[in-house]
Amino acid sequence: MYIRRRMQGILIVIAVLLFAVITNAEECYEWVDDKGVTHFTSSVDLVPEQYRSTMKPCGTTSGPGLSIIKEDTETEPEAAQPQDQLGRTREYWANRVAEARERLRQAQDEYERLQVEYREAERKLYDATSTGEQDEYTERKESLKAQMEQQALEINKAREYLDVTLPKEAEEDGAPAEWLK
């Protein structure tokens, strides 16, 4: 019983740490300029326009690897594509929307994971036979409830960014609303 509980605790810690590493990982892109020099950046916006078609995610051997949401139709040459007032294309805004949706999805997934842990702590509290066990699971439930409340705030912030802030930015920059779909 003791070993099983200890192993469950270790697995939970490993899962939480793995999730933290995955969600905090930043994207990295690389490209080679006209002189053959390889450059690295964490933002697509920092890659000069003429190199964006050849850039790829760091560590890959084939390019271009940037996952840009594209229409099913053929795209026009870069110079002929419509741009907002700051010279950014539909792909720029599509990437912003995709990143925002991914942040929302991650926050929702984390909330669901916390809910599962909370229900498990409730079950264990119900089954607890000693005061020490009851105290332990009561404390665990309270901690998980606080984490769930924080995650609910993150979900709301992600939704507001996706539904309000990003469309407002696009409108201010002269990007058509359909670029955000």
C-alpha positions as CSV (number, residue, x, y, z in Angstrom):
1,M,0.0,0.0,0.0
2,Y,2.8,2.4,1.0
3,I,4.9,1.6,-2.1
4,R,1.9,2.0,-4.4
5,R,1.0,5.4,-3.0
6,R,4.6,6.5,-3.2
7,M,4.8,5.4,-6.9
8,Q,1.6,7.3,-7.7
9,G,3.1,10.4,-6.1
10,I,6.3,10.0,-8.1
11,L,4.3,9.6,-11.3
12,I,2.2,12.7,-10.6
13,V,5.4,14.7,-10.0
14,I,6.9,13.4,-13.2
15,A,3.8,14.2,-15.2
16,V,3.6,17.8,-13.8
17,L,7.3,18.4,-14.5
18,L,7.0,17.0,-18.0
19,F,4.0,19.2,-18.7
20,A,5.8,22.3,-17.4
21,V,8.8,21.6,-19.7
22,I,6.6,21.1,-22.7
23,T,4.5,24.2,-22.2
24,N,7.5,26.4,-21.5
25,A,9.4,25.3,-24.5
26,E,9.9,28.2,-27.0
27,E,9.8,27.8,-30.7
28,C,13.0,28.3,-32.6
29,Y,13.6,29.0,-36.3
30,E,16.7,29.0,-38.3
31,W,17.5,30.3,-41.8
32,V,20.7,30.9,-43.9
33,D,21.4,34.3,-45.4
34,D,23.0,35.1,-48.8
35,K,26.5,34.9,-47.2
36,G,25.8,31.3,-45.9
37,V,25.5,32.4,-42.3
38,T,23.0,30.4,-40.2
39,H,20.8,32.6,-38.0
40,F,18.4,31.5,-35.2
41,T,15.4,33.3,-33.7
42,S,12.4,32.5,-31.5
43,S,10.1,34.8,-33.6
44,V,9.0,34.5,-37.2
45,D,8.7,38.3,-37.3
46,L,12.5,38.6,-36.8
47,V,13.2,36.6,-40.0
48,P,13.7,38.9,-43.0
49,E,10.9,38.5,-45.6
50,Q,13.3,37.2,-48.3
51,Y,14.4,34.2,-46.0
52,R,11.0,33.2,-44.7
53,S,10.4,30.7,-47.5
54,T,13.6,28.9,-46.6
55,M,13.5,29.0,-42.8
56,K,12.7,25.9,-40.8
57,P,12.2,24.9,-37.1
58,C,15.5,24.5,-35.3
59,G,16.9,21.0,-35.3
60,T,15.1,19.8,-38.4
61,T,17.0,18.6,-41.5
62,S,14.4,19.6,-44.1
63,G,12.8,22.9,-44.8
64,P,10.8,25.0,-45.0
65,G,9.2,23.6,-41.8
66,L,7.3,26.6,-40.6
67,S,3.7,25.4,-40.1
68,I,1.7,28.2,-41.5
69,I,-2.0,27.8,-42.0
70,K,-2.7,28.2,-45.7
71,E,-5.7,28.2,-47.9
72,D,-6.4,25.2,-50.1
73,T,-5.8,27.4,-53.2
74,E,-2.4,28.3,-54.4
75,T,-0.9,31.4,-52.7
76,E,0.2,34.4,-54.7
77,P,3.9,35.3,-54.8
78,E,5.0,37.0,-51.6
79,A,5.1,40.5,-53.2
80,A,1.6,40.2,-54.5
81,Q,-0.1,39.0,-51.3
82,P,-2.4,41.5,-49.6
83,Q,-0.8,43.0,-46.5
84,D,-2.1,45.0,-43.5
85,Q,-0.9,48.5,-42.8
86,L,2.3,47.2,-41.2
87,G,3.1,44.9,-44.2
88,R,2.0,41.6,-42.6
89,T,0.2,39.0,-44.6
90,R,-2.7,36.6,-43.9
91,E,-0.2,34.0,-42.8
92,Y,1.1,36.2,-40.0
93,W,-2.4,36.6,-38.6
94,A,-3.3,33.0,-39.1
95,N,-0.2,32.0,-37.1
96,R,-1.2,34.4,-34.3
97,V,-4.7,32.8,-34.2
98,A,-3.2,29.3,-34.2
99,E,-0.9,30.2,-31.3
100,A,-3.8,31.7,-29.3
101,R,-5.9,28.7,-29.9
102,E,-3.1,26.4,-28.8
103,R,-2.6,28.4,-25.6
104,L,-6.4,28.1,-24.9
105,R,-6.3,24.3,-25.6
106,Q,-3.3,23.8,-23.2
107,A,-5.0,25.8,-20.5
108,Q,-8.2,23.7,-20.9
109,D,-6.2,20.5,-20.9
110,E,-4.5,21.5,-17.7
111,Y,-7.8,22.3,-16.1
112,E,-9.2,18.9,-17.0
113,R,-6.1,17.2,-15.6
114,L,-6.5,19.1,-12.3
115,Q,-10.2,18.1,-12.2
116,V,-9.2,14.4,-12.5
117,E,-6.7,14.8,-9.6
118,Y,-9.3,16.7,-7.5
119,R,-11.8,13.9,-7.9
120,E,-9.2,11.3,-7.0
121,A,-8.3,13.3,-3.9
122,E,-12.0,13.5,-3.0
123,R,-12.3,9.7,-3.4
124,K,-9.3,9.1,-1.3
125,L,-10.5,11.5,1.4
126,Y,-13.8,9.5,1.5
127,D,-11.9,6.2,1.9
128,A,-9.4,7.6,4.4
129,T,-9.4,5.8,7.7
130,S,-7.1,7.9,9.8
131,T,-7.1,11.6,10.7
132,G,-3.7,12.0,9.2
133,E,-4.9,10.6,5.9
134,Q,-8.0,12.8,6.0
135,D,-5.9,15.9,6.7
136,E,-3.5,15.0,3.8
137,Y,-6.3,14.6,1.3
138,T,-8.2,17.7,2.5
139,E,-5.0,19.7,2.1
140,R,-4.5,18.2,-1.4
141,K,-8.0,19.1,-2.4
142,E,-7.6,22.7,-1.3
143,S,-4.4,23.0,-3.2
144,L,-5.9,21.5,-6.4
145,K,-9.0,23.7,-6.0
146,A,-6.7,26.8,-5.9
147,Q,-4.8,25.6,-9.0
148,M,-8.1,25.0,-10.8
149,E,-9.2,28.5,-10.0
150,Q,-5.9,29.9,-11.4
151,Q,-6.3,27.7,-14.5
152,A,-9.8,28.9,-15.0
153,L,-8.4,32.5,-15.0
154,E,-5.9,31.4,-17.6
155,I,-8.6,30.0,-19.8
156,N,-10.6,33.2,-19.5
157,K,-7.5,35.3,-20.4
158,A,-6.8,33.0,-23.4
159,R,-10.4,33.3,-24.6
160,E,-10.5,37.1,-24.2
161,Y,-7.2,37.3,-26.2
162,L,-8.6,35.2,-28.9
163,D,-12.1,36.7,-29.1
164,V,-11.4,40.4,-28.2
165,T,-7.7,41.5,-28.1
166,L,-6.5,39.8,-31.3
167,P,-9.4,41.0,-33.5
168,K,-9.0,44.5,-32.1
169,E,-5.2,44.4,-33.0
170,A,-6.0,43.2,-36.4
171,E,-8.6,45.9,-37.0
172,E,-6.2,48.6,-35.8
173,D,-3.5,47.3,-38.2
174,G,-5.9,47.1,-41.1
175,A,-6.1,43.4,-41.4
176,P,-9.4,42.0,-42.8
177,A,-11.4,40.1,-40.2
178,E,-11.5,37.0,-42.4
179,W,-7.7,36.7,-41.9
180,L,-8.5,35.6,-38.3
181,K,-10.7,32.7,-39.2
